[in-house]
Amino acid sequence: MGRSANKQPRSRPAQTLETEEAVTIAARAASDKKATDLVVLDLRKAASFTEYFLICTGASTRQVQAVSNAIEEGLLKSGKRPLHIEGYSSAEWILLDYGDFIVHVFGPASRRFYDLERLWRDAPRVRVSSDV
């Protein structure tokens, strides 16, 4: 079972960031923790439940959790809280749901197995800033 990121009642937090800016902050935080294979997929025309996926890989369970923590902390500083977090304790695949975008932090084996890029191959890839 996932852990709830909010200790308060589940009301949707006020949007303080543009979605693209929030995804960039998340990608930068992942990169700072040495996540690899960062991919951003634009799902606005392919799905109704979210706008973007940020997908990245950590080399170990500990690094997957560190990447997830860095993303959550980086976005929290900007006033953005995840609506839900799944998979933190096993850290094979941590999902951070921010509503308008979803972050997937994988371990290497899970990334290969689930292959979200193949499943969502019709979604355009978004170029991630060169400073990330």
C-alpha positions as CSV (number, residue, x, y, z in Angstrom):
1,M,0.0,0.0,0.0
2,G,1.2,3.5,-0.7
3,R,1.8,6.2,1.8
4,S,-0.2,9.4,1.7
5,A,1.9,12.4,1.2
6,N,-0.5,14.8,3.0
7,K,-1.3,14.5,6.7
8,Q,-4.2,16.9,6.3
9,P,-7.6,16.3,4.7
10,R,-7.4,15.4,1.0
11,S,-8.2,18.7,-0.7
12,R,-6.4,19.5,-3.9
13,P,-3.5,21.9,-3.2
14,A,-3.5,25.3,-4.8
15,Q,-1.4,25.3,-8.0
16,T,1.6,27.6,-7.3
17,L,3.7,26.4,-10.2
18,E,3.1,26.0,-13.9
19,T,3.2,22.3,-14.7
20,E,6.2,22.5,-17.0
21,E,8.1,24.4,-14.4
22,A,7.3,21.8,-11.8
23,V,8.4,19.0,-14.1
24,T,11.6,20.8,-14.7
25,I,12.2,21.2,-10.9
26,A,11.5,17.4,-10.5
27,A,13.9,16.5,-13.4
28,R,16.6,18.8,-11.9
29,A,16.2,17.2,-8.5
30,A,16.4,13.7,-10.0
31,S,19.5,14.7,-12.0
32,D,21.1,16.1,-8.9
33,K,20.8,12.7,-7.2
34,K,22.4,11.1,-10.3
35,A,19.2,9.5,-11.7
36,T,19.8,8.3,-15.2
37,D,17.8,8.0,-18.4
38,L,15.5,10.9,-17.6
39,V,12.6,11.0,-20.0
40,V,9.6,13.4,-20.0
41,L,6.5,12.3,-22.0
42,D,3.8,14.7,-23.0
43,L,0.5,12.8,-22.4
44,R,-1.9,15.7,-23.0
45,K,-3.2,14.2,-26.2
46,A,-2.8,10.5,-25.2
47,A,-4.3,10.4,-21.7
48,S,-7.0,12.2,-19.6
49,F,-5.6,11.4,-16.1
50,T,-2.4,13.5,-16.3
51,E,-0.4,15.8,-18.6
52,Y,3.2,14.5,-18.3
53,F,5.2,11.5,-17.1
54,L,8.7,12.0,-15.8
55,I,10.6,8.7,-15.9
56,C,14.0,8.1,-14.5
57,T,16.2,5.3,-13.1
58,G,18.2,4.9,-9.8
59,A,21.0,2.3,-9.7
60,S,19.9,0.8,-6.3
61,T,17.0,0.8,-3.9
62,R,18.7,3.4,-1.8
63,Q,19.3,5.7,-4.8
64,V,15.7,5.2,-6.0
65,Q,14.5,6.4,-2.6
66,A,17.0,9.3,-2.5
67,V,15.8,10.4,-6.0
68,S,12.2,10.2,-4.8
69,N,13.0,12.2,-1.7
70,A,14.9,14.9,-3.6
71,I,12.0,15.4,-6.0
72,E,9.4,15.6,-3.2
73,E,11.6,18.0,-1.2
74,G,12.4,20.2,-4.3
75,L,8.7,20.5,-5.2
76,L,7.6,21.1,-1.7
77,K,9.9,24.1,-1.5
78,S,7.9,25.5,-4.4
79,G,4.6,24.7,-2.6
80,K,3.7,21.6,-4.6
81,R,2.8,18.4,-2.7
82,P,2.2,15.0,-4.2
83,L,-1.4,13.7,-4.0
84,H,-0.2,10.2,-3.5
85,I,3.1,8.2,-3.3
86,E,3.3,4.4,-4.2
87,G,6.1,1.9,-3.8
88,Y,8.4,3.8,-1.5
89,S,9.1,0.9,0.9
90,S,10.1,-1.6,-1.8
91,A,11.7,1.1,-4.0
92,E,11.6,-1.0,-7.2
93,W,9.2,1.6,-8.7
94,I,8.2,4.7,-6.8
95,L,5.3,6.7,-8.2
96,L,4.8,10.3,-7.1
97,D,1.4,11.5,-8.3
98,Y,1.2,15.3,-8.6
99,G,-2.1,15.2,-10.5
100,D,-1.0,17.2,-13.5
101,F,2.1,15.1,-13.8
102,I,3.4,11.8,-12.5
103,V,6.9,10.9,-11.6
104,H,8.1,7.3,-12.0
105,V,11.5,6.5,-10.3
106,F,12.5,3.0,-11.3
107,G,15.2,0.5,-10.3
108,P,17.0,-0.8,-13.5
109,A,15.2,-4.2,-13.7
110,S,11.7,-2.6,-13.1
111,R,12.4,0.1,-15.7
112,R,13.3,-2.6,-18.3
113,F,10.3,-4.8,-17.4
114,Y,7.6,-2.2,-17.4
115,D,9.1,-0.2,-20.3
116,L,6.7,2.8,-20.0
117,E,8.3,4.5,-23.0
118,R,7.1,1.6,-25.2
119,L,3.7,1.5,-23.7
120,W,3.3,5.3,-24.3
121,R,5.3,5.4,-27.5
122,D,2.7,7.6,-29.2
123,A,3.3,10.3,-26.6
124,P,5.9,12.9,-27.7
125,R,9.1,13.2,-25.7
126,V,9.7,16.6,-24.2
127,R,13.2,17.9,-24.5
128,V,14.6,18.3,-21.0
129,S,16.6,21.5,-20.4
130,S,20.4,21.1,-20.9
131,D,21.1,22.3,-17.4
132,V,19.2,19.3,-15.9
